[in-house]
Amino acid sequence: MTEGTVVGRLRRIWSAWVERYRDFTVPRADGLPNRRVLLAGPALVLVFGVLAVGLAINGTSSGMFHPELSTSKDPDLIAGSPAAIRTDEWNVQTVWAIAQVEQGLPVINESMVGGMDATLPQDLPRVDWSVAFRPHLLGFPVMDLDHAVALKWWLPALGLIAALYCFAVTVLPRRPITAILLATGFYFSPFFQWWFLQTTLWPVAWALVVLTALIWCLRSSTRIAPIVWCAIVGYLTVVMAMGIYVPYIVPAALVVAGVGIGIVARAAGDGMRWADVARRVSGILIAGVVGAAVVGLWLFLKRDTVAAFLGTAYPGERLYPTGQSDLTYLAQTVSSSFALALKSGGWLGLNSSEASTFLLAGAFLIPVVVWLVIRRVRARGPVPWAMVGASAVILLLIAFLYVPGWDAVAHLLFLDRTLPPRLRAGMGLASIIIVVLLLAELSERMRPGRVLVGAVAGLFLASQIAIAIAVLIGGGPDTLATARYWWILAPLSALALYLLGRAHGTAGVALLLVVGFITSATVNPVYRGVLDLRETDASAAIRAYDAEVPGARWVGVGEGITTAMLLESGVQGFNGFQGAPSRDLWSEVDPSGQYEFNWNRLAGVSWKPGEGEPVVANPYPDQILSTFDACSAFAQESVDFVLSDESVWLRSDCLTKEQTFTGGKADSLTIWRVVPTN
């Protein structure tokens, strides 16, 4: 066979595949994606999810406890290393989840004296009606712990990918490959990987589903599809709201409002009567009202817990004023090329999670949006109002951060209930929406010139170089060296912006995925199951001693391993990350109420050695550290056993050593019995 024959055959095969792809992606008559295209992305996500959950593979950092227990390699750590900074996951949510499993998934967890509501704000696995709207927790009643944790890890993330894919193919019905690449790249944003919790992911997924449903309701020529989308909106509204973390909900809601108004305005501008617009979007409004009613009922039933939580000293009802940010925050927000520095503990003065951000491609491409609007206005064509709305939301968030003096308006928009680092979620969401909409609007016949797009890419590259110079001057070469490969990632990101602005969408999106994967794929480990402290000898001994004394109570003194061990073992005590503070607990620790400001907060409760009655302090706003003296009236009346680790030295006439467990650290855990004073 000659070379020409081989080339010709390959061309025919390629042409045949292209033709099949075109046939596969033919849109419906109303311009929306056909069923195969719409479901292809979710189907791929489902297959991955089934495999990952079936193998119990997830990204938990619960292996942080392994060195406390053994000097050997963690057999369940497949790749990477645990992320110490992600304490909300491995030291709070995972520990509490295991405590819930140990106690039988109750609504009121009894690990801390006085009990704690498992539904909020911790969102723990439990068995009650509200868990129907916590899909990531549905594995705990029916699966073993390892697989349930895997489902909890993956479901919100895969929901995010599926939501962006559906939005993208709704706008780009002939480009499912571009859509799945874009959705996967968005998932690998540093912000999501460093804040990998359901409270972060569900609001963004909800926003994308609402906008997708809005487009379907306005364009669909059939009745069934809009009804299905409205039902999904109603369900996800409850899912999102039950996360109750307002700093992430507000930015997502503002993006929905801005882009949604733009979508409606475009439909009206295309000739649809306002009465028809109202009729078509009424389903979404009804779904939102029904979802809000379910949430309202839930909050009413939990009103005592909500009132106690809102009455805390921290977080309480925090209001953030306008115009309080500085250039450092701006540098953190746009420094996506330096994301690998976060693996070294932080960037520009913030820890890794707080400093994480997105590659804000859409935000940098706002000049292209302006160019497109001007072209459309001059040609008397349809204005891309949805892009205008997304751009306006980004500018609104920037104004809140840098322009003072409009606090009353910001309060009406709920902006003052969020925090600057959390606003990046809204910027990232609006930015990716701009990218999708630009992909639909730009083409070889309708695209800005090389000068404008080159200037946009150059501006991004210049911002990265400026940050590098500032870090080099302020922190030295060693600090800049932690941001590995920034000098490669910055040009790649700039090239992605150029390709997107010049209508080379698939190539630009592929580069976004490459950059995201390089910067974020190793943030979380690849872990099999979860490290379950109940499987240790120490936990078995704790349960045995606890059974000796009916109603026994414990205190853990030392590092986090003591608190985690007690909680997962299912015994009752005075350690844990509390939600709404238990008055019963603190009336025993602080009967006079002297330290109420210190303990009336959403915070982790831990103990250190001291003398006399407990002294309660706050090393950080979300930490409560109290002193413990076994001879104090508190200990004599309320504590039966103490668990300590090697970080503290406990010696007291009121303590007798019962058992010591060696492992990763010498004498790492010791059980003590509290005995009467002489």
Secondary structure, 3 states (H helix, E strand, C coil): CCHHHHHHHHHHHHHHHHHHHHHHCCCCCCCCCCHHHHHHHHHHHHHHHHHHHHCCEECCCHHHHHHHHCCCCCCCEEECCCCCCCHHHHHHHHHHHHHHHHHCCCCEECCECCCEECCCCCCCCCCCHHHHHCHHHCCCCCCCHHHHHHHHHHHHHHHHHHHHHHHHHHHCCCCHHHHHHHHHHHHCCHHHHHCCCHHHHHHHHHHHHHHHHHHHHHHCCCCHHHHHHHHHHHHHHHHHHCCCCHHHHHHHHHHHHHHHHHHHHHHHHCCCCHHHHHHHHHHHHHHHHHHHHHHHHHHHHCHHHHHHHHCCCECCCCCCCCCCCCHHHHHHHHCHHHHHHHHHCEECCEEHHHHCCCCCHHHHCHHHHHHHHHHHHHCCCCCCHHHHHHHHHHHHHHHHHHCCCCHHHHHHCCHHHCCHHHHHHHHHHHHHHHHHHHHHHCCCCCCCCHHHHHHHHHHHHHHHHHHHHHHHHHHCHHHHHCCCCHHHHHHHHHHHHHHHHCCCHHHHHHHHHHHHHHHHCCCCCEEECCCCHHHCHHHHHHHHHHHHCCCCEEEEECCHHHHHHHHHHCCEECCEEECCCCHHHHHHHCCCCCCHHHHCECEEEEEEECCCCCCEECCCCCEEEEEECCCCHHHHHHCCEEEEECCCCCCCCCEEEEEEECCCCCCCEEEEEECCCC
